[in-house]
Amino acid sequence: MIEDNGPQEMGSPAQEDDFQSRENLTPLAEGIERVITEISQVIVGQEKLIKLLLAAILSDGHVLLEGFPGLAKTLTAKLTAKTIDTGFSRIQFTPDLMPSDVIGTSIFNTKKSDFEFKKGPIFSNLVLIDEINRAPAKTQAALFEVMQEKQITVDGDRMKMEEPFMIIATQNPIDMEGTYSLPEAQLDRFIFKIKVDYPSLEEELKILNLHHTKSDLVELKDVQKALTIKELKELKDLVNRVEVKPSLLEYIATIVDTTRNHVDIYLGASPRASLALLKGSKAIAAMNGRDFVIPEDIHEIAESVLAHRIILTPDKEMEGATAEVVVTEVINSINIPR
């Protein structure tokens, strides 16, 4: 268990002595601001969704968006792709979709009298998979290798994906008709699972006014590129250089280890969760204007990192508890390093 050295305010002199600003985060702040400005021309609200989506891009991880139909999950993903000058493809998952429809297939070339591989839509930089939980397990399995190793193996040949490579998947809640639960091994490959909520009354009224008057309404085609691939790589390099104290590394490990020994959790989080907390908190710290991580950065992403990686005990599920509530209990049970 991590020692609690008593309360100490963030930004106190002691902490400032430990970490002086070493990195110039201005390029990151300006780049992220340009992306958010472009997205916000079309999307009203959803600040948490947009921030976590950008944090995942900076962390080089895949994202799963879950919410009811009509909450702009697909639109937000398309907008994000539009603001970055990279390749983009969209795959609509359906019950009859086959693995070859995703990764591609070998076709006989009569001119060459040989088979040649025709790449599928997965071969892009940013891939939007819409309604991922409407496809059967066989098609889901086609994504395992490419999500983890960023490569496809066909007929013994390995084909690497071009960098950057990221999957943004959307899904409807699993209790909706015609949906399937994703395998645990696949869920574990998403750095974040972001639950998309309904807009507030004020936000919904703003949406109605925009579409009614059309005065400030911006179409998807009018959204401009805000980051080049080179700029994105430079921002990722900045995030990689964000400092994390050893005590916070221990804090992350303790959080994940606690999920494996918690009375209400049947299946705890894997080491991928520890890495996701590390990478995600570094991205959040940089987006918050710091070149070092504080506990609050870890807390900000903990639910999105851990909730989809744990399975509650049957008794806890019978009580109506959610994974998000149990994750909060785990966080609150551990002393915060200062």
N, C-alpha and C positions, 0 to 999 in steps of 0.2 A: 504494500500500500504506500502511496506517495505521501510524504510528510506534508502537513498543513502548517506553514510557518506563520500563520496569522494573516489577518486581512492586510492587503497592501493595494492601494489604488493603482489602476493602470496609468502609465505615464508619469509615475512618481520619479523623483530624482534618482533613486537607486536603480530603477529599471533603465532610465535614460543613460546612466553611466555604463550599464552593461551593453547597451545597443545604441551606438551612434549611427546616424544614417550613412550607409556606405554606398547605396545604389541610387542612381538618378531615375526615379519612377515616373518622371514627367511624360516620356513617350508612351508608357503604358496607360497613364491616366487620360492622355489626349486621344489615344487610339480607341480605348473603351468608350469614351465620351462620344466619339464620332459614330461608333456602332449603335450605341443606345439612342442617340439623336435620330438616326435613320429609322430604327425599329419603332421608336415612340411616335413617329409620324402616322403610323398605321395602327399600332396596338395601344389601347388605353389601359393603364394600370399594369398588373402582372409584373411589378418590379422584382419580386423575389424570383419568379420564373426566369426572367431575362438575366438577372445577376448570376444565378446558379448555372444557367446555360453557358454564359460567357466564361465562368470559372471552370467549367468542364472543358471548354475549348482550350483554355490556357493550361489545363492540367493534362491535356492529351488523352481524355477519357470519353467513353460513350455515355449517352444520357437516355433515360426512359421517362417519358412524360405520361402521366396517368390522369385522366379526368373524363367527365361526361362529354358527349358530343356537343359541339358548338362553342367550346371554350378557347378557341384560337390556338390549339396545340400545333396543328399542322401549319397554320399561317405563321406562327412565331418561328417555327423551324425553317420555313421557306424564307422568311425575312432575314434570319440570321445568315443563311447561306448566301443570300443576295448581297449582304453587306461585306462579305469576304470574297476576294477575287480568286476563287478556287472552283474546281469542277463540282457539279452538283447533279445528283440523280434521285429519283423518287420511286419507291417500290410500294405498290398497294398490296398488302397481304390479304389473301382470301383463302377459304378452305380448300380450293382446288389448286393452289399454287404449288409447283414442284421445285425441288432444289435447283434444277437446271435453269429455271426461270430467274433465279437469283444470281447464281455464280457463273452461268454460261454453259455451253455444251460443245462437244466436238462434232463437226460437220464434215462430211466427205466432199473434198474438192475434186471434181471430175477433171479439171485441167491439170492438176498436179498429181492426180491419182493417189491422194493421201488425205488423212484427216487433219483438219485445222481447227483450233479452238476459237470459238466466238465468245468474247467476253460478255458477261451479263452486267446488269446495272449496278452490281456491288462494286465494280471497278470505277470508282470515282473518289473524290476527296471528301466531300460531305454527303452522306447518304441518308435520306429520310425514308424510314420504314413506317408506313402508315398502318395503324391498327395491327400491330405485330402479333397480338394474341388471337387473331382470327385464323391463323395458319396452323396446320397440324404439326406434330412433333418432328416428323421427318424433314420438313422445311426449316423448322427452327434449328435443327442440328447442323444444317448447312452453314449457319452463322458462327458456330463455336470457334472454329479455327481462325477465321478472319477477324473476329472481335478480339481474340487473345494475342495472336501472333502476327496479325496484319499481313496475312498471306493466304493464298488459295492453293490447294494441292489437287491436281486433276491428272489422272493417268500417270501418276508418279512424278509429274513436273510441278515444281513450286513456283508460284508467281507472286511476287511481292506487290503490295499496294503502294501507290505513290503517296508520299507525305505532302501535306497532312492528311490523315485518314480518320474519320469520325462518323459514328452512327448516331443519329437522333431518331429514336423510335417513339411512337405514340401508341397508347393502348387505352381501351375503355375498361372500366372496373370489371373485375373477373366475374361478378355476379350477373353481368348482362348476358342476354341470350346470344349464343353463337360464338362465345369466347372461350379460350383455353388458358389455364394457368401456365406461365412460362416455367421451364425447368429451373431448379435452383442453380445449376451450373451456369445457365445462361444469365440469370438475374445477377449472379455474382460478377459478371463481366461488365456491368454498368456501374460507372463510378457514382452516379446519382440516380435515384428515382425521385422525380419531382411531382408532387401532387398539385394539379392545377385546380384552383378554386373558382367559384362563381365570382363575378365582379360585384363590387359594392353597389348600393343604390345610386350613389353619385356617379360612379364610373359608368353604370349602365345608361344613366340619363345623358352623359356626355357622348356615349356611343350613338344613342338615338339622335341627338342634336347634330352630330357630325354627318350622319347619313341622311338626315332630313334636309339640312341646309346645303350640304355638300360644299360649304365654303372653304373648310380646311381639310377636306378629305383627300388623302394621298393614296394613289393606287400602287399596287405591288410593283408594277413595271417602272414606276417613277423613283423607287428607292435606289440610292446610289451606292457604289462600292466605297467602303470606308477603310478597309485594310487590304494590303497586298499579302501574298504568301511570304515574302521576305520580311515584311513588318510583323506578321504574326509569329514567325520564327524568332525574331528578336524579342518580342514580348514574352514568348515561352522561355527563352533563355534568361530573361530578367526574373521570371517567377522561380526558375530553378535555383537562382542564387539567393532567394529569400532565406534568412537565417531561422533556424529552429533550435532552441535550447535543449540540452540533453534531458532536462526535467520534463519538457513537453513531449519529447519522444517517449519517455517513460509513461507519461499521462495517456498518450494515445494507445500504447500497448496495454496499459491497465484497463482502459475502457473496453477494448476489444476482448481482452481476456475475461473480463467480468461477464460479458454476454455468454461465455462458454460455461460459466459456473453459476448462472442466475437461476433461482428456483422456478421462475416463470417462463424460462426459455428452454425449449426442447433442443433446438439446433442453434449454436452460436455463430458468430461471424468468423470468416476465414482471414488469413493474413492479407488477402486482397483488400479487406476492409481497412486494415491498418495503413496500407499504402495509399488507399483512397483518402483517408483522413489526413494523411501527411500532405499529399499533393494538393488536395482541395483546399486545405487551410492555408497553404502557401499562396495559392492563387487568390483566395479571399483577402489575405493580408495585403498583398500587392494592390488589389483593387481598392482596398480601404486606405491606401496611401502609406503603407509601412513596408519596410524591407525585413521585418521580423514578425514571427507568429506570436500571438497571445492566446490564452485559453478561449476567449470569446470567439476567435476565428474558428476554432475546432467546434465549439457549441453551435455556431451558425450553420454548419453543414452536417452535424452528427446525425440528425434525423434522416436526411436525404441519403446519407451514406449507409446507415445501419439498418433502417426499418425493413428494407426489402431483402436483407441478408440473414435475418433471423426468423425462426419459426417458434411460435409460442406453444406452450404445453396445451393439451386438449382442455384441461380444467380452466386455464386462463382464457382460452378462446370461448369457452362456455359462459364465462362471466361477461363476455362482450368487450373485453379489453382489446386494444389495438397495439400493433408493434411500435407505433410512434409513442404511445403512452409508456410502454415498458422501456424504450430507449431513454426517455426523459428520466425515468426512475433510475436507470443505470448511471446516467450522467450525474444526477443529484446525490448518488451514494458514494461518489469518489471525491476526495479532497482535491481542490484546485491548487496546482502549484503556483507560487508567486515568486 
